[in-house]
Amino acid sequence: MESSKKVTVIGLGDMGTVLASTLLKHGYKVTIWNRTAAKAAPLIAEGAIFIPDVATAIAASPVMITCVTNYDKTRSILGSPAVAPVLAGKVQIELSSGTPKNARDSAIWARERNMDYIDGAILATPSQIGRPDTPIFVSGSKPAYEQHEHILKALAGGLQYMGEEAGAAATWDMGFLSTLFGMTTGFFHGAQIFQSEGIPIAALGAMIAHTAPVLGEMIKRQADVIQAGDYSNPESSLNICADGVQYFVQQAKDAGINAEIPSFILGLFKRAQAAGYGNEQLASVFKILK
Ligand SMILES: NC(=O)c1ccc[n+]([C@@H]2O[C@H](COP(=O)([O-])OP(=O)(O)OC[C@H]3O[C@@H](n4cnc5c(N)ncnc54)[C@H](OP(=O)(O)O)[C@@H]3O)[C@@H](O)[C@H]2O)c1
């Protein structure tokens, strides 16, 4: 088998297992390693080669995908003295989650060992891996990316290369997740409102899914305002939005439900108002979060 079709996967948790399985389905020769050997059994049945010695597992392929709990765990595996002799010349694709600094530190660490380094952030759950629209953001060594893009494409048709700066993929991931978690937390309060009013929560979820492009448009508008640094001429000023959030606090009181989320949002909006931004765009809240 040509060496470009050989991949070693280090870490067989929920995600690593699916990564290895997906590569097997795409005809790759997949060598696997995991601290807990028992987790390799289903993949061995699918055709993966389990090697209990991690250095030998890494040596088996030109490319290794690392996908463990976090970067420190990866370092504890690759940093062992037994592994040191097999690292030079390898390409590491780090798919564990972490911060931009984690990624930059790992890129330096890899370079010091004569490895090429690609950092990736998986914006999907294990069951979503391998679809034409699965998003994975990657950044780091461009030559290594171009040479091994086919591996990543097999895992995620929605693959996006974010540039040579190793921390870029993690930055995009965190920007996306910050938006997602913020909106989802807001949704949880919306669900409380629905429950308190006796309307099925599933109906709210379906409506949000239906209006997702409009939500995206609103976020993009805030981004454009912040990028341009021009918070003037609001269609809907911070003052108007803050008045709106007051109703959420009032509704929570009326319905006897928790008011933490609207109170938190109102607190931010009030701080921005106190800073003199009341007649500006809502995006002016960004300025108090520096
Ligand atoms: N699951 C998701 O939906 C998802 C989505 C996007 C990104 N991710 C990221 O993918 C990475 C893996 O996630 P996962 O869901 O596969 O996690 P998981 O099921 O908890 O698996 C964790 C993996 O890390 C290994 N590990 C932990 N500590 C270790 C150590 N000290 N030495 C060696 N191996 C160690 C575990 O080995 P053992 O089997 O021996 O415990 C296991 O292979 C994480 O960074 C996660 O944030 C996951």
The ligand as a Gaussian input file, in Angstrom:
#p B3LYP/6-31G(d) Opt

LIG

0 1
 N      -16.880000      13.795000      21.446000
 C      -17.182000      14.907000      20.797000
 O      -18.345000      15.192000      20.491000
 C      -16.071000      15.843000      20.366000
 C      -16.364000      16.864000      19.444000
 C      -15.348000      17.722000      19.044000
 C      -14.090000      17.593000      19.575000
 N      -13.838000      16.604000      20.484000
 C      -12.500000      16.530000      21.069000
 O      -11.871000      15.299000      20.754000
 C      -11.010000      14.935000      21.854000
 C      -11.353000      13.510000      22.279000
 O      -12.728000      13.498000      22.642000
 P      -13.494000      12.141000      22.958000
 O      -14.948000      12.457000      22.899000
 O      -12.936000      11.035000      22.133000
 O      -13.072000      11.939000      24.480000
 P      -13.135000      10.599000      25.349000
 O      -14.163000       9.661000      24.816000
 O      -13.248000      11.045000      26.766000
 O      -11.715000       9.923000      25.103000
 C      -10.557000      10.461000      25.682000
 C       -9.361000       9.801000      25.064000
 O       -8.175000      10.366000      25.656000
 C       -7.380000       9.306000      26.176000
 N       -6.615000       9.756000      27.330000
 C       -7.031000      10.526000      28.350000
 N       -6.048000      10.712000      29.246000
 C       -4.986000      10.032000      28.783000
 C       -3.655000       9.833000      29.257000
 N       -3.235000      10.400000      30.400000
 N       -2.816000       9.087000      28.511000
 C       -3.228000       8.522000      27.354000
 N       -4.477000       8.670000      26.839000
 C       -5.335000       9.420000      27.553000
 C       -8.373000       8.232000      26.549000
 O       -7.724000       7.021000      26.712000
 P       -8.419000       5.831000      27.557000
 O       -9.393000       5.195000      26.620000
 O       -7.296000       4.957000      27.940000
 O       -9.098000       6.469000      28.743000
 C       -9.283000       8.293000      25.323000
 O       -8.682000       7.674000      24.214000
 C      -11.243000      15.964000      22.974000
 O      -10.237000      16.936000      22.967000
 C      -12.579000      16.556000      22.595000
 O      -12.739000      17.889000      23.071000
 C      -14.788000      15.706000      20.879000

